[in-house]
Amino acid sequence: MKYLPVLFMIFALLVSSCEDELEQLPPEQLSNELSLSTYANLQLATNGIYTPLYGANWYGRDFTVISDLKGGNGKSSPLFSGRFQTEYNWANSEGTTANFFNNAYILIARANNVINAIADFEEPGVTEAQLNQLEGEALFLRALAYFDLVRMYAQPYSSDPQSLGVPVVLVTEIGEPARNTVAEVYDQIVSDLTTAESKIGTPNRGQTDPVGLASKPAVQALFAKVYLYMENWQGAADYATKLIENSNFSLYTASEYPTVWGTDAASEVIFEVFGSSTQSGWPGFDEIGYIYYTDGYGDVCASDDLTGLYEAGDVRAEVFTSHPDHPGFLWPGKYPGKEQIRVNNIVVLRLAEMYLIRAEALLKGASVSGATPVGDYNAIRTNRGLDAEGTVSLENIWDERRRELCFEGNQLWDLSRTGRGLVRTDYSGAGDADISFPDYKWAMPIPATEMDRNPNMEQNPGY
């Protein structure tokens, strides 16, 4: 990937930013290529790392929609206006691939700038703890970007860790890097999270959303998820336990679950993308809520394959919404927003997933004193209005992940990391309903613009 366009975009955003936008937290504007010589500017630059997360190509919409649509949780709705048909039919090419590649590397470039500036930073009155917090946030965000990139554009670690990953770039400069292996990308993610955990605390920088900035619990939660994908079962269980035992978080009760989405009183949320129309990254009507909103675009609704998994009495079924003109169809309601699409809280990591990660890891051989797979499984069930079970299998855990985490951007990669492939009964597209695993299609093609600019970039096999 050539980095001149990335650096130019950062500069353009910088010089057009307004002072009132810069003062808003969390991150409104923007990474500072011009000066990182003061702590005030270093904070602004750190805030700016977050901005691409809310873009329409990332957590602002596409990244999560693609995972659930391609993973079989979603389907084209009767409100169809043509969006996401390529993904629904698994017909991506290098010209019609997931477009968050550039945004992810913009974030990585900004994170690199902050991380590298802090190494030699000195200013009277600025403490080591203050600098460690900013560095920890930057390292967490870089790790998250690489984790999302390697999931989207590479085959899973569990299948072939030596296959093509994505370029690992730790210094923002003009260059044409080749792709690292999947294992090397994961090694960098682990390295970033290890350092981040040793430095980061709980941010208190006047942010609008308490869990909209990275924290030590966020680092630990991402560690648990990364280790799950790496099949480091003990590591996944140990890190998930840190969150389960953290008294700052608690599972939603059965009465809370249907109404907690989009609110500020979300006791499960460990890290989320706070989005506002005042931010430069605001997607407008391309925001995630609008694609699921029946009075918006409403292009994507829930598949019967998903909704048929809910038992009677499961409060999670109450989160779906209907349309009076289209009986029999349901739309996910996890992104209701506040002021419709003008303010949103897009969950990335939450406590329920930590229970499910630990349950899966324990079934795979991990050991945590006092914890059992069925105990973690039942912690979810009994807080969702269901009876406890006496036993649990991997298939039960995978189905529970699908019910609990649907439309939060997990299902596609849950299928690939476990080697299950895709089976769709409720499918009305133009492609194949089922996609076996392994298959080259489980890695999205690298965008054509990247292939054209960088002679060292290698396309994924099959495209």
N, C-alpha and C positions, 0 to 999 in steps of 0.2 A: 504493500500500500504506500503510495506517495503521500507525504505529509504536508506538502505545500498547501493544498486546498484546505486541509484541516486548520493549519495555522492562520491562513487568510480568513477563514470563517470566524475564528476566535477573535481576531483583530477587528473584523467588521462589527461583530456583536459588541465588542468593548467600546468602540468609539461612538456607537449609536445608543449606548445605554444612558439612562437618566439617573440622577442622583437619588431621587425618591424611590426608584425601583431597586437600586443597590442596597438601600437601607432595610428592605423587607427581608424577613427570615421565615422559613427556610428559603433556600437558594433562589434568588430571583435573577441576579445578574452579577457578573459573569467572570470567567477565569481571566486572570490578569497577566497578559503577556508583556504589558508595558512596564509594570513595576511590582515586584514582590519584596520590596526592601523595607516595608513597614508592616507591623503586626496587623494594623487595620486593613491594609490591602491584602494581606495573607488570609484574613478572615473572609473578605469579599471573594477572593479567588477560590477558597474552599467552598463557599456557598454556591459559586458558579459551577462546581463539579456536578452538583445534583441536577441542574437544569435539563440536560438531555433526557433524563429518566422520564419526564412527563411528556416528551414529544410523542406525536401520533404513531411513530414507528416503534416505540418501546412500550413502557408501562402505560403510557397515555392511551394506547389501544392495541396496536398490531401484535405485539409480542404475546400478550395473554390470549387474545382472540385466536391467533393462529394455533396455539397449543391445544385449546379446547375444541376448535373446529376440526382441525386435522386429527385430533385424538378421539373423535367420535362423540364428544359431549354436546356438540353443537351441530346445527344443520341450517340450510337456507330456509328462511321463513316465508310465509305468504305475503309479507310486506316487502319482499325482495326487490332491490333496486340495482343489483349487479355487483355489490361489493363482495370480495373474498371468494369469488368462484374458483379462481386458480388454486387456492389453498384447499377449498372444500373437495376439489377433484384431484388433489395431489398432482397437479400438472405444472409445477414450477419449472422455470428455465432460468438461465443466468440473467435474462432480461426481465423476468417476473418473479423475483425472489424476495425474501424478507428484506426490508429496506432499513433495518436499524443498524446495519454494519457501520456506516459512517458515523452515526450518532454515538455508537459505543466507543469508537476510536476518538471522537471528540472528547468524550468523558475521560478516556484513558489519558489523552494528551494533557488535559487540565489537571488530572490527578498527578501525573508525572511532574508537572511544573511545581505543584505544591510540595510534593514529597522531596524533590531534589533541592528546592529552595530552603526548606527547613533544615537540611543537613548542616548548613553553615550560617544559619540565621542567628543574629544577636540584636537585641534591642533592650535598653535599660527599662526595667520594670516588668518585662515579659518573662513569665515563669516557664520552667521546663514542662510543667503540667499543661499549661496553655498550648504550647507547641505540640506536645504529645497528642493532645486531643485532636488538633487539626490534622496531624500526620495520620493518626489512627482512622479518622473519617476518610481521608483520601485513600488510604490503603484498603479499607473496606469497600469503597466504591469501585476501585480498580479491580478488586477481586470479584465483585458482583458482575462487572462488565465482562470480564473474561469468562466467568461461569456461564453467563447468558450467551455469549458468542460461541463458546465451544459446544454448548448444547444445540444451538440452532444450526451451526455450519459444519458440524463434525459428527462422526459416528460415536456412539456412547463409549465411555471409558471401559465399561464392563464387557464390551464386545472386542475391542482392539485398541489398547492404549497407545500403540505405536503408529496408528493411522494418522492421517492429516488432521491437524488441529487448526489453530489460527495463529497469526504472527504475535509473538510476545515482544512488546516494545516498552522499554522502561525509561527512555529519554525521548522527549519530544523534539524531533529533528526531521529534516528532509531526508527521506530514505526509501528504499524499495525492499523491505524485508521479505524473506521467504516464510512459509508457514512452519511453525513448530509442530511437534507431535502432540496428540491429545494428552499424553502423559506429562510432557513438558509444560503444557498450559495448566494442568491441574497442579503440578509442582509449584508453579508460580502463585496460583491461587492460595495454596496452603501456606507458602512462605509469607504472602501478604497478610493473611489472616493471623498467622502466628505472631508477626510483628505488631499488627494492629491490636491484638488482644493484650499484649504487654504494655501498650501505651494509652489506649483509649479509656475514657471513663463514661460519664453521662453528660452530654452537652448541655450547657446552660448559657446559650448565646442569644436569648431573646426570640427563639424560633416560635413561629405560629403554632406548629404542631409538635407536641412533646416527643413523638416517635417518628417525626419526619427527618430527623438527623440521626446519623449512625451513632451507636452506643456499644458498650461492651456486650450487653445481651444480644444486640443485632449481630455482632461479630460471631458470637458463640452459636447463634441459631444458624447462620450461614455455614459455619464450620460443620454443624450436624448434618446439614443438607448435602454439602459437598462430599463429606465422608460417606453418606448414603450412596451417592452416585459412584464413588470409588470402591464401594463394597468393603470399606474399612468399617466393619460392623461394630467393633468395640469403640472406635473413635466416635462413630455416629451416636451410639448409645450414651457414651459418657457426656458428649456435648448436649444432647437432647435433655439429659438429666439435669444439667445446669439450669436450663430454662424451666423445667418442670418444678424444680425445687426453689425457684426464684419467687419470692412472695409478692413481687411487684406485678405478677401476671396470674390470671386465673381463667379457667375455661368459662365460656358463656354458659349460662344455665339454659334450660329448655325455654323458659319464658323470655330470656334476653335475645336468643339467637335470631328470631325473625325480625327484630327491630333495630339491631345494633349497627347495621351496615350504613356507612356514611355519617355516623355520629362521632363525637369526640370522646365518648365514654366506652371505648373498646378495650376491655381488659385483657384480651388475648393478643393484641397487636404488638409485635416486637419491633417491626420496621415497616414503614409504608411510604409511598410517594405522595407527598402533599402537593396538590395541584390547585392553581388559582388562575383566574383570567387576568390577574395583574402580572403574571410571570411571562417572560419572553418565550418560554417553551409551551405555552398554552395551545392545545390543538384546535380550539374552537369547536366547530360542529363535527370534527373528526375525533373528538374525545370519546373515551371508551364507553361512558354512560349512554351516549347517543346511539351507538350501534346496537345496544340492547334495549333501547327505550321505545316502547310501542308508539309513542307520539313523536318520535324522532325518526331515525333511519330504520331501526328495528330489523335490519337485514338478517341477523343471526339469532336463532332461538334454540331452545334445548331440544335434544333428540329424545325420542321415546326410549332409546337404549339407556340413557341416563335416568330419566324420570321414572322408568319402570323399576329401578333399583331401590326406591324409597319404600319402606314399610309403612303400614298404617300407624299413625301417631308420631311419625318422624317430623319434627318441627322444621327441619331443613327444607321440606317440600313447600313450606309457606313462603319462602323467599321468592319463589317464582311468581310471575305476573301473567295475566291473560289479556286478551283483546276481545271486546264484545263482538267484533265482526268475524273473528276467526276462532271459533270454539275448537278445543282439542289441541291447541298450540300453547306453549308456555315459553316465557322469556325470563332469563336470569335477572334477579333484582339486587345483585350485590354492589351495584354502582349507581345508587340513586342520586348521589351528589347532594350538594347543598346549593341552593339557588340554581337548581337543575344542573347544568354542566359547568357552571362558573367556579365552583369549588368542589374538589373531590379528594377522597382519601383512598388511595389504591394500595391495598394490602400486598406486601411482598413476603413477609415472614410472620407467622403467628403461632400461638402456643399449641393449638390442636395438632398441627403438623408435627410438633416435637413429640407428642405422645405416639403418633403413628410411625414416625421414624424409629423411635425406641422400640416399639412393638415389633416392627419388621427386623430390626437389628438383633433383638433378643431371640427371635425365631431362627435367625441365621447363625446363632452361636455366641452372641455377646452375653455378658453377664453384668448385672447391676444389682447390688444388694437390695433386697426388698421389692424389686420390680419383676413383674411377669408380663408376658405378651398379652394374655387375656385380661389382666388388670388394666393395662393401658388401653386396650381395645374397648373395654367396658367403661372406662372413664369418659370416652367420647360418647358411647351409646346412651349411657344413663343421663348425660347432659343434653341429649337430643330427643328425650321423650321415649326412649326405648328400654326394654328389659335387658338386663345383663345376660351374657352367654356363659356357658361352662367351659367351652374350648374355643380356640381360634386357629385358623390356618393362614398361610400367606395369601391365598386367594381372598379370604375374608378381609385381610388388611388392605389389599389392593382395591377391593370394592369399596371399603370404607374411605380410602383416600379419594376415590372418585366421587362419592357422595359428599364428603366434607369439603374438599378443596376444589370442586368444580368451578370453572370460570375464574380461577385465580392463576391460570397459566402453568399447569403441572401435567395434565393427562398425557400429552404427546410423549413427553420424556419419561414419564412413568412406564409407558409401554415399551419404549426402546431400551431403557436401562435394564428392564427385566426380561427383554427378549421375547415379549409376547406377541408382537404384531398387532394389527388393527383388524377388528371384526365389527362391521356395521350392518345391522338389520334395518334400521330406519335411515335409509339413504336414498336420495332422489337425484343425485348428481349425474354427470356424464362420464365419470371415470369408473375405476374399480371400487366396489364397496369395501373390499378387504385388501390390506397391504401386509404381506408377510414380512417377517424379520428372520434373517438379515435381508436388506434390500438397499440399493444405493440411495433411494428416495428419502431415507431417514435422515440424511444430511442435506440441508438446503444448499443450493448452488451459491457459490460466491458471486456477488453482483457483477454484471458486465463492466461497469465503470471501473471496478477494481482490477479486473482482468486486463482491461485496456491500458491502465495507467502503470501497472507494475509488472514488468517482464518476469519477475521472480515469483509471482503469485501462481499457484497451481490450482486448477479447478478440481472440484470433487469428481471422482470417477463416475461415469454414467451420464454426465451432462455434456 
